[in-house]
Amino acid sequence: KKSFASQSFLQEASSSSALRRGSGAASVLIKTAQLSRDARLAALAASVQRAGGHFDEVITAIDSMLALLQREETEDLQKKEQCEKNRAEDTREAILLSRAMDEHSEDITKLKAKIEDLIGEIADKIKLGEELGVELKEATDNRAKENAEYVGAKAEDVAAAKLVLDAQTVLTSFYEENGLNLAQTNSQQPFVSQAGAAPPPPPPTWDGAYGGKQDENKGIVSILEMIHSDILKDVAKADAEEQSSLDLFQKTETDIKDSITNLKYEITELSGTQGDAESDVETNVQDRQGKNGELKVVMSRISDTAPHCAYFQVNYPLRVSNRQTEVDGLKKAQIILNGGEFAAPEDVGRDIKPGDALLSIRRIRPVQF
């Protein structure tokens, strides 16, 4: 009977100890659940209370919970670091895209200013070409007018010269046909007086028969000859002036035409440069639009991930702290369930803090039945 009573006492003592351990572990789990606001710990506390002193499944569940918390810790850290990495990469990409867009905008502004300058330069050259065209036309018209005046004047001079020559020929023929000698037949030396000598006798009044007004006849022919010569000189001078004017016109015409040709070439070159600049503007506009599209994608990605990443970045320290509290509470409950005790009396009013489980001294007493 004593042996049966002894065994009954031990069983009652063991049952009482298991209840105390269960109650202590459940209390720790409930307080930890309240601190961390994790319903899973409250569920474990309920499991301890329902275990009726058999805690093997609960201890296994605590081990599983500890492993799960460790995985969550690793996953949170990975998510936080990945968010930070993605945010840094996206931010850098957004900066580079914005900078590229700014560079395209600057290039477009410079190209448009260049195009305006080219348009002005082309307009100036076109205007100059038109002015040269007007100048060439005026020079051509003046040359034609001068040439017409020259041709008319020369025709008149040639006709006058022919008329004078014909008159001279008629007079000469008339005098010859009528035996009128145009030259004087007797030529006397001028009188020169000598001192002490008597003067010579007077010259005879006529020598031979009367020949008419020979000196007068000679003067008319000479005048006609002089007039004819003067007319020919005027024609020669007019010819020289015409040639000089023609040479000057031809040089002017060549210079103006060369200038117009050079202007057309320069206008063509400037128009080509303008076309290239306009093409570059279009290319820059398209490239800027492309960069803008890429920037929108990046900004959208940043915006889409912002709430998720912000949650982890802001709450990560709190989640780490809560998780450490949960780990300590679970380990503490596990130690209590395994029969461990703590070095100092447990203050039931004190909140669970990270590291509390490290203060425990595990002393598992063998249970005798």
Steps between C-alpha positions, in 0.01 A plus 500: 500500500786738577647441152167572330453812707851611417441454128172683522673791674769518233243497224308780667823697550597448135157602380513808720846588363383457138204726566730764648734473204209519256354799680835680507575427135148605397536823698830577329352427157191712564709796618734461203201486263369822651836674457561383143133495400556160341194279515712192436647522851154532650406182313808326647399616848156346446669178385704492823187543705331214315803267521412379851863455597608331178716763330691304237283625212505854639882496530520373141264777392720754681804367315312534173397854596860591584615364162220695327600821678859448391387459138285809529797691639713391205224580251437844653867584482518379140189701406635810673838473331341421162268801535793724586700363208210536256420850625865606462522351150166649393591839643833500320332392176240776541777756554689382192183503288410849623851619426483349151166675440654830614791449261259431213305815593821705496599353163154579359525860622846542348393339173191719472713810558740375232209445260378855560848633421516288185158620387611859547828440319322328210249786477786753489673309221177466304443874534858571394457270201184686399679832534786371285246383244350848490848649473585266213179589318568870543857455375373297203239761417754781528743308282235446236409869514864607476560262212191627316620858546846399382367319193276796410772759552751296304260457214450875491875565517574246227231654281637849567853389427384344173313816410801719571728264308261495207489882499876516514527256213248693289679830559838353426372342180330828400815700548707246311253477213489880465875550516486679828838464670453499868869571566672843447725504191748768614645503834695818595747514783425769756684835462799553724656851497877550510675810631627739227345299217218612274176302526424256222236577240138416589374154400276465203123515571415177311710224363308333224124481441235544776423175672212598723478489890753224542576561870132505584447176310789343682352609837164339435652165412730519800209579731305204361802280550540624858131442572521149359805430712331634813195286436718190462677590823165533676396157363825345622457659842141380519616148401759503779247626755249237385756224539600629843134518607439150361802361687384663825147364452624150424718503812213635710264244351744217571558618858128535570416162347784337696370664819147377427632150431700504826195624688288219357765249605520652850120503528494132400765420761320701769168337409664160537640601838156626598345171394755307704430719803125450462556125473714514815222687678251229405744230613554674833125545546443129436788402729369731772154346465657156526689598815183653639318170440779311677490748787124450538556124525766549769290750695201269475711214632619717789143607570368143485763363736503802732225383739644149531858615537407790724321257730811285537736795525290675765384196694809283470653611833166448678452161334850397607433612854161327515641186348781492757239541772306210350813285480590575861143431614487172309836388634400599851172310472687204356743502793212516746322211329820297516520560877757776497516771763632859503772639720279777637136481605273568206332841514161435350441874456815561291476506119697249297817659357743368238767286665288383794536138390878524540461562873342160558675211670364180369464239768285209400409279791440134436143401568446173681184297461 
